[in-house]
């Protein structure tokens, strides 16, 4: 059975690591609000805002010591922002279901620090959680609001799922163990990119 891991997009501590916030287009339009983790990249909101544009990212001014670029750029928007060397490994394993948006990263002085990062958006959201074993917050009508403490159901996971997001927690990213090994082989230090492996348990049959 394959193992799966969380990818960390938000982590406090390690003040030397770079954090980014979303900047503006040349026309002065902010580029953050249009990148909704819960929407399809093919939706009108995405296509109207991002088609033909490069997304501008800025070093977080609230973290002046955060200068070190790593394989994954931390951010408070639950976005998966990966260095191109990591994206290349995703492209090698994932033939569809992943959208890529090029970025330019600016440092605290407004100078270009890198143009080697892309925002990576797995879509669609996958119905592969074991809701019986997970910690589920529900709305008044019983529908799922959010899933914490995610437990994946191995019987729902198909062989093509390498990097994906799950219904009920759009801001959480999961990767298969073979992609994790490829990322670890990339010569770019990133001490925080992985969490513990995600628990797996088949749902009880009704």
C-alpha positions as a printed NumPy array, in Angstrom:
array([[  0.   ,   0.   ,   0.   ],
       [  1.267,   3.463,  -0.857],
       [  1.864,   5.979,   1.903],
       [  0.766,   9.601,   1.709],
       [  2.145,  12.739,   3.32 ],
       [  0.954,  16.246,   4.053],
       [  2.704,  19.136,   2.371],
       [  3.176,  22.088,   4.69 ],
       [  2.326,  25.553,   3.357],
       [  2.132,  27.316,   6.728],
       [  4.622,  26.894,   9.557],
       [  5.762,  29.275,  12.267],
       [  9.304,  29.397,  13.561],
       [ 12.498,  29.307,  11.496],
       [ 12.635,  33.09 ,  10.98 ],
       [ 15.344,  32.842,   8.294],
       [ 12.985,  31.118,   5.855],
       [ 11.273,  33.259,   3.241],
       [  7.528,  33.876,   3.509],
       [  5.613,  35.498,   0.668],
       [  2.437,  37.48 ,   0.257],
       [  0.672,  38.192,  -3.   ],
       [  1.744,  41.365,  -4.779],
       [  0.207,  43.488,  -7.518],
       [  0.093,  43.493, -11.283],
       [  1.747,  46.347, -13.163],
       [ -1.695,  47.899, -13.341],
       [ -1.804,  47.918,  -9.532],
       [ -4.305,  45.087,  -9.147],
       [ -3.663,  42.732,  -6.251],
       [ -3.218,  39.11 ,  -7.27 ],
       [ -4.145,  37.305,  -4.049],
       [ -7.926,  37.296,  -3.865],
       [ -8.37 ,  35.746,  -7.296],
       [ -6.468,  32.608,  -6.335],
       [ -9.096,  30.734,  -4.37 ],
       [ -8.007,  27.274,  -3.268],
       [-11.601,  26.034,  -3.409],
       [-12.322,  26.963,  -7.003],
       [-11.594,  25.239, -10.258],
       [ -8.691,  26.774, -12.213],
       [-10.983,  26.533, -15.231],
       [-13.662,  28.673, -13.599],
       [-14.423,  32.152, -14.984],
       [-12.854,  33.74 , -11.894],
       [ -9.523,  32.095, -12.555],
       [ -9.489,  32.555, -16.324],
       [-10.467,  36.224, -16.214],
       [ -7.961,  37.148, -13.512],
       [ -4.951,  34.989, -14.349],
       [ -4.989,  34.152, -18.041],
       [ -1.83 ,  35.493, -19.636],
       [ -0.613,  37.075, -16.38 ],
       [  2.345,  36.34 , -14.174],
       [  1.542,  36.248, -10.471],
       [  3.614,  38.639,  -8.379],
       [  4.774,  37.455,  -4.955],
       [  6.484,  39.663,  -2.389],
       [  8.599,  38.829,   0.641],
       [  6.443,  39.32 ,   3.72 ],
       [  7.409,  42.713,   5.239],
       [  6.358,  41.42 ,   8.643],
       [  9.221,  38.907,   8.525],
       [ 12.272,  41.026,   7.668],
       [ 14.737,  38.228,   8.468],
       [ 13.017,  35.732,   6.175],
       [ 15.399,  35.736,   3.228],
       [ 16.195,  32.083,   2.511],
       [ 14.364,  30.648,  -0.498],
       [ 13.461,  26.971,  -0.216],
       [ 11.735,  24.352,  -2.341],
       [  8.351,  25.422,  -1.025],
       [  7.56 ,  29.056,  -0.222],
       [  5.613,  29.475,   3.007],
       [  2.549,  31.655,   2.78 ],
       [ -0.625,  32.378,   4.718],
       [ -2.919,  31.75 ,   1.766],
       [ -2.789,  27.933,   1.766],
       [ -1.223,  27.979,  -1.697],
       [  1.267,  25.396,  -2.908],
       [  4.169,  27.496,  -4.244],
       [  6.967,  25.24 ,  -5.481],
       [ 10.395,  25.751,  -6.996],
       [ 10.602,  24.663, -10.616],
       [ 12.818,  21.681,  -9.732],
       [  9.971,  20.351,  -7.558],
       [  7.391,  21.147, -10.248],
       [  9.406,  19.136, -12.776],
       [  9.026,  16.055, -10.59 ],
       [  5.271,  16.644, -10.337],
       [  5.021,  16.926, -14.115],
       [  6.933,  13.654, -14.514],
       [  4.412,  11.756, -12.386],
       [  1.147,  13.652, -12.945],
       [ -0.174,  13.723, -16.475],
       [ -3.392,  15.616, -15.689],
       [ -5.308,  17.224, -12.845],
       [ -2.573,  19.741, -11.966],
       [ -2.533,  23.421, -12.963],
       [  0.603,  25.573, -12.906],
       [  0.826,  29.367, -12.663],
       [  4.206,  31.109, -13.13 ],
       [  5.313,  33.674, -10.587],
       [  7.916,  36.355,  -9.992],
       [  9.157,  36.704,  -6.417],
       [ 10.309,  40.124,  -5.161],
       [ 12.483,  40.702,  -2.11 ],
       [ 11.981,  43.291,   0.627],
       [ 13.601,  45.961,  -1.557],
       [ 11.261,  45.318,  -4.472],
       [ 13.935,  43.593,  -6.538],
       [ 13.412,  40.284,  -8.278],
       [ 14.601,  37.469,  -6.017],
       [ 13.505,  34.6  ,  -8.266],
       [ 11.316,  33.691, -11.21 ],
       [ 11.743,  29.957, -10.639],
       [  8.534,  29.332,  -8.676],
       [  5.046,  28.273,  -9.722],
       [  1.732,  28.058,  -7.899],
       [  0.582,  24.451,  -8.215],
       [ -3.154,  23.729,  -8.004],
       [ -4.419,  20.122,  -7.949],
       [ -7.965,  19.93 ,  -9.296],
       [-10.582,  18.563,  -8.886],
       [-10.951,  17.995,  -5.167],
       [-10.993,  14.277,  -4.39 ],
       [-13.568,  12.347,  -2.382],
       [-11.089,  10.017,  -0.697],
       [-11.501,  10.787,   3.024],
       [-12.732,   8.288,   5.562],
       [-15.229,  10.581,   7.262],
       [-16.049,   7.988,   9.918],
       [-12.46 ,   8.003,  11.181],
       [-11.687,  11.696,  10.558],
       [-12.576,  14.644,  12.768],
       [-15.448,  16.212,  10.827],
       [-17.105,  19.585,  11.426],
       [-20.619,  19.664,   9.987],
       [-23.101,  22.389,   9.132],
       [-26.538,  22.506,  10.727],
       [-27.968,  20.559,   7.795],
       [-25.433,  17.753,   8.285],
       [-23.244,  18.55 ,   5.292],
       [-19.482,  18.52 ,   5.751],
       [-18.033,  21.911,   6.635],
       [-14.429,  20.963,   7.249],
       [-12.362,  17.857,   7.907],
       [ -9.613,  17.975,  10.524],
       [ -7.308,  15.114,  11.401],
       [ -7.707,  13.678,   7.921],
       [ -7.835,   9.905,   7.543],
       [ -7.664,   8.683,   3.945],
       [ -9.594,   5.698,   2.659],
       [ -7.217,   3.471,   0.637],
       [-10.142,   1.888,  -1.196],
       [-11.131,   5.278,  -2.643],
       [ -7.625,   6.273,  -3.8  ],
       [ -6.881,   5.48 ,  -7.431],
       [ -3.413,   4.834,  -8.861],
       [ -3.293,   8.205, -10.613],
       [ -3.425,  10.237,  -7.373],
       [  0.092,  11.494,  -6.737],
       [ -0.517,  15.093,  -5.625],
       [ -4.071,  16.005,  -4.67 ],
       [ -6.46 ,  17.846,  -2.365],
       [ -9.444,  16.363,  -0.569],
       [-13.051,  17.509,  -0.291],
       [-13.61 ,  19.153,   3.063],
       [-10.129,  20.596,   3.428],
       [ -9.176,  22.458,   0.262],
       [ -6.109,  24.058,   1.85 ],
       [ -4.389,  20.768,   2.657],
       [ -2.168,  18.996,   0.119],
       [ -1.263,  15.324,  -0.028],
       [  1.537,  13.592,  -1.922],
       [  2.298,   9.944,  -2.575],
       [  5.487,   8.481,  -1.161],
       [  7.212,   8.138,  -4.559],
       [  6.86 ,  11.887,  -5.169],
       [  8.166,  12.567,  -1.682],
       [ 11.29 ,  10.528,  -2.422],
       [ 11.85 ,  12.448,  -5.659],
       [ 11.491,  15.778,  -3.843],
       [ 13.937,  14.682,  -1.171],
       [ 16.468,  13.902,  -3.902],
       [ 16.298,  17.463,  -5.241],
       [ 19.456,  19.315,  -4.093],
       [ 17.541,  22.09 ,  -2.342],
       [ 17.315,  22.088,   1.431],
       [ 13.805,  22.395,   2.772],
       [ 13.547,  21.217,   6.386],
       [  9.805,  21.734,   6.797],
       [  8.206,  20.493,   3.624],
       [  6.942,  17.197,   5.041],
       [  4.674,  16.283,   7.908],
       [  4.071,  12.805,   9.28 ],
       [  2.487,  10.254,   7.02 ],
       [ -1.291,  10.483,   6.786],
       [ -3.29 ,   7.692,   8.485],
       [ -5.135,   5.283,   6.208],
       [ -8.216,   3.268,   7.084],
       [-10.937,   1.775,   4.95 ],
       [-14.445,   3.041,   5.654],
       [-16.851,   0.628,   7.303],
       [-19.268,  -0.994,   4.896],
       [-22.873,   0.073,   5.335]])
